[in-house]
């Protein structure tokens, strides 16, 4: 059986996660960090642990290999959103350099974990470059979309292109808008979630016209998230297999639209682990490989 790391929608084979228990740790850590990290309010620790268990149970029996980023005193509660600190490729992991300075040590913690698990590292994004995993999404195995945002800058994108050039991978840049400014968490995957080779969930009002047209030209059908479901992360959808999706509960219009295209949709309550910190199911996972 062949595997690829260069997909967002094929059957998920192996994934790393950081549980709420290992990221939030205790009430003192939550109290000390949530305001500085721009959470909407302090997560409830008991509720977060319960939500996370329910979230993990949605894919625990469907994904053969689940690995865990360990508890670390060097990282913040944001480390629960483990997609952001690295990018998976068929040639090794790319270790990011975070645009959110409070998360600066997360990539190094992940790198140590990957090396301990014999997962190769392709390269490291270095200052002045910044690059976050939430700003990248594989459109197909040879095309990686990257958002130019407040978290991912021109230098980071240039370094990403240089790392992938030997493998003839196209890096497609989406110039994202200011929206709520530098303090807000606004990634490419805030407005794009591929769930099959020709199907993606999008939020068109914040999507660059040229990038949206590129998706259409590539044969993608777009499921548009309504305005009322954008802030509740209706656009943040994790595919665990083609048209098998996990999303935050409370987005019925998007959920129904997915089902009408033949998708199976699983939902979880994400008030504590997703909504308050601005990270949906794609943010909560670092996929490593999928069945090619």
C-alpha positions as CSV (number, residue, x, y, z in Angstrom):
1,X,0.0,0.0,0.0
2,X,1.3,3.5,-0.9
3,X,1.0,6.5,1.2
4,X,1.3,10.3,0.7
5,X,1.6,13.3,3.0
6,X,0.6,15.6,0.2
7,X,-3.2,15.4,0.5
8,X,-5.9,17.0,2.7
9,X,-8.7,14.5,1.8
10,X,-7.4,11.0,1.2
11,X,-7.9,8.3,3.9
12,X,-6.1,9.4,7.0
13,X,-3.5,6.8,8.0
14,X,-1.4,8.5,10.6
15,X,-1.7,11.7,12.6
16,X,-0.2,13.5,15.5
17,X,-2.4,15.3,18.0
18,X,-2.0,17.3,21.2
19,X,-4.7,16.6,23.7
20,X,-6.4,19.2,25.8
21,X,-5.0,17.5,28.9
22,X,-1.4,17.9,27.6
23,X,-1.9,21.4,26.1
24,X,-4.0,23.1,28.7
25,X,-2.5,21.2,31.7
26,X,-4.2,23.0,34.6
27,X,-6.2,25.9,35.7
28,X,-3.2,28.0,36.5
29,X,-1.8,27.7,33.0
30,X,-5.1,28.6,31.4
31,X,-5.5,31.6,33.7
32,X,-2.0,32.8,32.9
33,X,-2.2,32.5,29.2
34,X,-5.7,32.8,27.6
35,X,-5.9,36.6,27.5
36,X,-2.4,37.1,26.1
37,X,-3.2,34.6,23.4
38,X,-6.4,36.4,22.4
39,X,-8.8,33.6,23.4
40,X,-12.4,34.8,23.5
41,X,-12.6,33.7,27.1
42,X,-10.8,31.2,29.4
43,X,-11.5,27.6,28.4
44,X,-13.1,25.5,31.1
45,X,-10.6,22.7,31.8
46,X,-13.1,19.9,32.6
47,X,-15.2,20.8,29.6
48,X,-12.2,21.0,27.3
49,X,-11.0,17.6,28.3
50,X,-14.5,16.1,27.7
51,X,-14.8,17.8,24.4
52,X,-11.4,16.6,23.3
53,X,-12.2,13.0,24.2
54,X,-15.3,13.2,22.1
55,X,-13.4,14.8,19.2
56,X,-10.7,12.1,19.3
57,X,-13.3,9.3,19.4
58,X,-14.7,10.5,16.1
59,X,-11.6,9.2,14.3
60,X,-9.9,6.9,16.9
61,X,-11.3,3.7,15.3
62,X,-10.8,5.0,11.7
63,X,-7.2,6.1,11.8
64,X,-4.7,3.3,12.3
65,X,-1.9,5.4,13.8
66,X,-2.4,8.2,16.3
67,X,0.6,9.7,18.0
68,X,0.7,12.3,20.7
69,X,2.8,15.5,21.1
70,X,3.8,15.4,24.8
71,X,3.3,17.9,27.5
72,X,5.9,20.6,27.4
73,X,6.7,23.5,29.7
74,X,8.2,25.5,26.8
75,X,4.9,25.9,24.8
76,X,1.6,27.6,25.5
77,X,-2.0,26.4,25.5
78,X,-2.1,27.2,21.8
79,X,0.0,24.1,21.2
80,X,-3.3,22.2,21.1
81,X,-3.6,23.6,17.5
82,X,-0.7,21.4,16.4
83,X,-1.2,21.8,12.6
84,X,0.4,25.2,12.7
85,X,4.0,24.3,13.7
86,X,4.8,22.0,10.8
87,X,4.0,21.0,7.3
88,X,4.0,17.3,6.1
89,X,5.5,16.4,2.7
90,X,6.4,13.1,1.1
91,X,10.1,14.1,1.6
92,X,9.9,15.0,5.3
93,X,8.5,17.6,7.6
94,X,9.0,21.3,7.1
95,X,9.4,22.9,10.5
96,X,7.6,26.3,10.6
97,X,8.6,29.6,12.1
98,X,5.5,31.0,13.8
99,X,4.1,34.4,12.9
100,X,2.5,34.5,16.4
101,X,5.5,35.1,18.6
102,X,4.0,33.6,21.7
103,X,4.1,30.3,19.8
104,X,7.8,30.6,18.8
105,X,8.9,27.4,20.6
106,X,6.3,25.0,19.3
107,X,8.1,24.1,16.0
108,X,11.2,23.1,18.0
109,X,9.1,20.9,20.3
110,X,7.5,19.2,17.3
111,X,10.9,18.7,15.6
112,X,12.2,16.9,18.6
113,X,9.1,14.7,18.6
114,X,9.4,13.9,14.9
115,X,13.1,13.0,15.3
116,X,12.3,10.7,18.2
117,X,9.8,8.9,16.0
118,X,12.2,8.6,13.1
119,X,10.2,11.0,10.9
120,X,12.6,12.9,8.6
121,X,12.8,16.7,8.5
122,X,13.1,18.3,5.1
123,X,13.9,21.8,6.2
124,X,13.3,24.6,8.7
125,X,11.8,28.0,8.0
126,X,14.2,30.6,9.4
127,X,13.8,34.3,10.4
128,X,12.9,36.7,9.0
129,X,10.6,34.2,7.3
130,X,7.4,33.2,9.0
131,X,5.2,30.3,8.0
132,X,2.3,28.6,9.8
133,X,0.8,25.2,8.9
134,X,-2.7,26.6,9.0
135,X,-1.8,28.8,6.0
136,X,-1.0,25.8,3.7
137,X,-3.3,23.2,2.1
138,X,-2.6,20.6,-0.6
139,X,-4.8,21.0,-3.6
140,X,-3.4,17.8,-5.1
141,X,-0.1,15.9,-4.7
142,X,1.8,18.4,-6.8
143,X,0.2,21.6,-5.7
144,X,0.5,23.3,-2.3
145,X,-1.6,26.4,-1.7
146,X,-0.2,28.9,0.8
147,X,-1.8,32.0,2.2
148,X,0.2,35.3,2.4
149,X,-1.1,36.5,5.8
150,X,0.0,38.2,8.9
151,X,1.2,34.8,10.1
152,X,3.0,33.8,6.9
153,X,5.2,36.4,5.2
154,X,7.0,36.7,1.8
155,X,10.3,35.4,3.2
156,X,8.6,32.3,4.6
157,X,6.8,31.6,1.3
158,X,10.1,32.0,-0.6
159,X,11.8,29.5,1.7
160,X,8.9,27.1,1.2
161,X,9.2,27.4,-2.5
162,X,12.9,26.8,-2.4
163,X,12.5,23.6,-0.2
164,X,9.9,22.2,-2.6
165,X,11.4,23.2,-5.9
166,X,13.6,20.1,-6.3
167,X,10.5,18.0,-6.2
168,X,8.6,20.0,-8.9
169,X,5.8,21.0,-6.5
170,X,3.9,24.1,-7.4
171,X,3.4,26.6,-4.6
172,X,0.3,28.6,-5.3
173,X,0.1,31.8,-3.3
174,X,-3.2,33.3,-2.1
175,X,-3.0,36.9,-1.1
176,X,-5.4,37.2,1.9
177,X,-7.0,40.4,3.1
178,X,-6.4,42.4,6.3
179,X,-9.7,41.2,7.8
180,X,-9.4,41.8,11.6
181,X,-5.7,42.6,11.6
182,X,-2.5,41.1,13.0
183,X,-3.9,40.0,16.3
184,X,-6.6,37.8,14.8
185,X,-6.1,34.1,13.8
186,X,-6.9,34.2,10.1
187,X,-5.2,31.5,8.0
188,X,-5.8,30.2,4.5
189,X,-7.6,27.2,6.1
190,X,-10.0,29.6,7.8
191,X,-11.5,30.0,4.3
192,X,-10.6,26.7,2.6
193,X,-11.0,23.0,3.5
194,X,-10.6,20.5,0.7
195,X,-12.7,17.4,1.4
196,X,-12.3,15.5,-1.9
197,X,-10.3,15.8,-5.1
198,X,-13.0,18.0,-6.6
199,X,-14.8,19.4,-3.6
200,X,-13.9,22.1,-1.1
201,X,-15.6,24.1,1.6
202,X,-14.9,27.8,1.2
203,X,-15.8,31.2,2.6
204,X,-16.0,33.2,-0.6
205,X,-16.3,36.8,0.9
206,X,-12.7,36.6,2.2
207,X,-11.3,34.6,-0.7
208,X,-9.1,36.3,-3.3
209,X,-10.9,36.2,-6.7
210,X,-7.9,34.8,-8.6
211,X,-7.5,32.0,-6.0
212,X,-11.2,31.1,-6.1
213,X,-11.1,31.1,-9.9
214,X,-8.1,28.8,-9.8
215,X,-10.0,26.3,-7.7
216,X,-12.9,26.4,-10.2
217,X,-10.5,26.0,-13.1
218,X,-9.0,22.9,-11.4
219,X,-12.5,21.4,-11.3
220,X,-13.4,22.0,-7.7
221,X,-17.0,22.3,-6.7
222,X,-17.2,24.8,-3.9
223,X,-19.5,24.6,-0.9
224,X,-20.0,28.2,0.3
225,X,-20.2,28.7,4.0
226,X,-22.9,31.3,4.9
227,X,-21.9,34.4,6.8
228,X,-23.7,33.3,9.9
229,X,-21.5,30.2,10.2
230,X,-18.1,31.6,9.4
231,X,-17.2,32.8,12.9
232,X,-18.4,29.4,14.3
233,X,-15.8,27.7,12.1
234,X,-18.2,26.3,9.5
235,X,-15.4,26.5,7.0
236,X,-12.9,24.5,9.1
237,X,-13.6,20.9,8.1
238,X,-11.3,17.9,8.5
239,X,-11.5,15.1,6.0
240,X,-10.5,11.7,7.4
241,X,-11.3,10.1,4.0
242,X,-12.8,11.4,0.7
243,X,-16.1,13.0,1.7
244,X,-15.9,11.8,5.3
245,X,-15.7,14.9,7.4
246,X,-15.4,16.2,10.9
247,X,-16.6,19.7,11.8
248,X,-17.6,21.7,14.8
249,X,-21.3,21.3,15.8
250,X,-23.6,24.3,15.3
251,X,-23.1,24.9,11.6
252,X,-26.3,23.2,10.2
253,X,-26.4,24.9,6.8
254,X,-22.8,23.9,5.9
255,X,-23.4,20.4,7.4
256,X,-26.5,20.0,5.2
257,X,-24.7,21.3,2.1
258,X,-21.9,18.7,2.7
259,X,-24.4,15.9,3.1
260,X,-26.2,16.9,-0.2
261,X,-22.9,16.3,-2.0
262,X,-22.7,12.8,-0.6
263,X,-20.5,13.6,2.4
264,X,-20.7,11.8,5.7
265,X,-20.4,14.4,8.5
266,X,-19.4,13.9,12.1
267,X,-19.7,16.7,14.5
268,X,-18.3,17.5,18.0
269,X,-19.0,20.2,20.6
270,X,-16.1,22.6,20.3
271,X,-17.0,25.5,22.6
272,X,-13.9,25.0,24.8
273,X,-11.3,23.5,22.5
274,X,-12.2,25.2,19.2
275,X,-14.4,28.2,19.4
276,X,-12.7,30.1,22.3
277,X,-9.2,29.7,20.8
278,X,-10.2,29.9,17.1
279,X,-9.1,26.5,16.0
280,X,-11.3,23.9,14.4
281,X,-10.7,20.2,13.6
282,X,-8.0,20.8,11.0
283,X,-6.1,23.0,13.5
284,X,-6.3,20.3,16.2
285,X,-4.6,17.7,14.0
286,X,-1.2,17.3,12.3
287,X,-1.8,14.7,9.6
288,X,1.3,12.8,8.6
289,X,0.2,10.3,5.9
290,X,-2.8,9.3,4.0
291,X,-3.5,6.3,1.7
292,X,-2.4,7.4,-1.8
